[in-house]
């Protein structure tokens, strides 16, 4: 199985790494603090996991998961991911990222902003609309009656095929939401963002990080995407 590079060892990156090694996929995982800070995680993940530098994770395979804060994403060297298919999990959170004028003005989606930075990469936005603890909770083998669907968006058809195959191995169906211009349909506050996967959609915000998940079919996800209204990004405060 080809090696998967993962840049970012936070909740989403670690959750993807756990599913990858469980599916027999070797991973090289990196963070900004250095490989020595990942010892415990790599021990937990087992022999298919290796800690590396950001450069080593980027070079590990053709597919790279990029799961760091948005401002850290665009601070990475543009050439780092040249020629790679990149799974971008980023979102724009003004409380963390500060105000980003081109996003507030809706000149670009978050995915387009990241793609504009990594011009030589083939970017596919995925795993950006689901809470980290729901990723292992909802992963199911192919063919399961209660398999959950995740949206993807990207401008390169071949890259989306690659990412679809990866996500299938990790335990999810996918639904193509279109080009990166359409990725706002599953950005924060949109209908297909996080709450769609809650067992109780009325769960208060302060309990989201412990709230149980429930499977979401492709048809239900499609309805959420099709019925989405664009959130006024400039008004977002969280």
N, C-alpha and C positions, 0 to 999 in steps of 0.2 A: 504494500500500500504506500503511495507517495507520502513523503513527509509534509506535515502542515506547519508552517511558521505562524507563531502567534506573538504579536507585539502588544503587550498589555496583559498584566497578570491580575487585574482587578476582578470583580465579580463575574462580569460577562466573559472575559477572556479565560478565566479559570473554569467556568462552567463548560465552555466549548472544549477546552482541553480535556476535561474529564470524559465528556462524551466521545471525543476523538480516540483516546486511548482505549476506552471500552469497546470501540468498534474496530480496534486493531490498527489504528493510524498513528504512526510515530509523530511526535510533536517536538518542536524546539520553541520554547517560550522565553520571552524576554520582558524586562521592564526598564524603567529609566534609572533604577537604583543599582543595577548590576546583577549578574548571575548568582553571586554569593548570597543574595537576599531571597533566592527562590528555592533554597535547599529543602525546606519543609514541604513545599508544594510538589516538588519533583519526586521526593520520597513517597508522598501520598499517591501521585499519579503512576508510579511504577516504572519498569524498565523501558517503556516506550517513550518516556519523556526525558528531555534534556534541557537544562537551563543554558541560555546563551546570551550574548549581547544582542542589542537591537539589530545590528548588522548581520549577525549570524542567523537570527530568526528570519530576517528578510531574505537571506540567501538560501534558506533550507529547502525550499521547494517552489513550485510554480504558483501555488496558492498560499496567500498570506492573510491571516485575520488581523485587522487593525482595530484595536479596542482600547483606545486611550481618549482622554478628554479632547474636545474639538480643538482647543488652542494648542495642545501638545501635538495633535495630528499635523497641523499646518506648520508647526515648528520643525518637523523632521525634514531632512534634506530631500528635495524633490526627486533626486536620482536614486534614492534608496530603493524604491519599488518599481524601477524601470523594467518593463516587460512582464510584470507580475499581474496575476489576477488577484484582486484585493477585495476581501469581505470587509466592508466598512460598517462598524456598529455605532458610529458616532451620532450624537444629537446636540442641538444647540440649547444650552441652559444658561440664560443671561446671568443668573445669580453666581454661577461658577466661571463662565467664560467671558464675562463682561459683554458690553454691547458690540455687535458686529454689524456695521451699517449696511453692507450689501444684503445681509439676511433680514435685517429689520425692514429694509425697503422692498423685500421680496424680489430682488433682482436675480437671486439664485436660491436654490434649495441648499440644505446642508450638504447633501451628496454632491451637488454640482460644485460647491465651494471646495470640497476635498478633491474631487476629480480635477478641478482647475489647477490645484497645487501639484498633484501627481499626474502630470500630463502624459507620461509614458506608461502609466498603469491602466489596467482595465478594471474599473471600480464597479462593484455590485454592493448595494446597500442591503443589509440583512441583519437579523438579530438585534435590531435597533428599537423594536416596538414591543419587546417582551421583557418582563422583570427577570433578573438573573436567577432567582430561586425557582422560577417557573420553567426554566429551560430543562433541568433534569427531571422535574416533576411531570412534564408533559411529553418527554421523549418516548417514542414507542417504536417497535420493530415495523418494518415495511409490511403492509397488508393488515395491520391492526384496525379493528373497527372504530377505535377511538383515537385515531391518529390526528394530531393537530397540524394545521397549515400555517406557515409563516409567509409574509410577503417579501418579495425581492424587487429591486429596481436597478436598472443599469442601462448603459448605452451600447453595450457590446453583446450580441446574441451568444457568441461562443463562450464568453466569460459567464454569462448567466447559466448556460448549460453546465459548465464546470461547477459552479456554486450550487446549483440544484442537486447535482450528484453528491456533493459533499454534505449538504443538509439532509438529503435522504439517508446517507450513512449514519448521520448523527441522530436520526430518529424523527424527522419531520417531513411532511409534504410541503410544497412551495406553491405560491401563486404569483405569477408575474404581474406586477403592478405597472409595468411600463418603463419608460425612460426615467433618468434621474430628475427630469422636470416634474414628474408625477409623484416623486417620493414624499412630497408633503402630505400625501394621503395617509401615511402612517407615521408622521412625526408627532411630537408631544401635543397632547390635547385633541388630536384627531380621533375619529371614530375607531380606527384600527390600532390604536396605541394602548398598550398595557391593560387597561380596564377590560378590554374585550376578552382577556384570558382569565379573568377573575371568576371564581366559583360564585361569588356574590358581588355583582357589579356596583352595589351600593356601599361597598366597604369604604370607610373614611380614609382620607389621605394618610393620616398618621399610622394606619395599620397596614398599608400596602406591602411593606417589606416582610410581613409575616402572613399575608393573606393566602389561602389555598387557591390553586388554579383549577380550571376546568377545560377540557378539550374544545378546540374551535375547528369546525370543519372548513373545507375550502369554500363551500357555498356561503357559509356565514361570513367568512372573511371577505369574500367577493362583494357581498352586500354592504359590508362596512366600508370597503374601499370605494365602491361606486357611489355610495350616498354621502361620502365625506364632503365637508365644507372646509375651505381653506381657513386655517386659524390665522388671525392677525399676529404675526410674529413680533411686531414692534410692541405689542401689548403684553407679551409674555414676560413674566417676572420670575418664574421658578426655573 
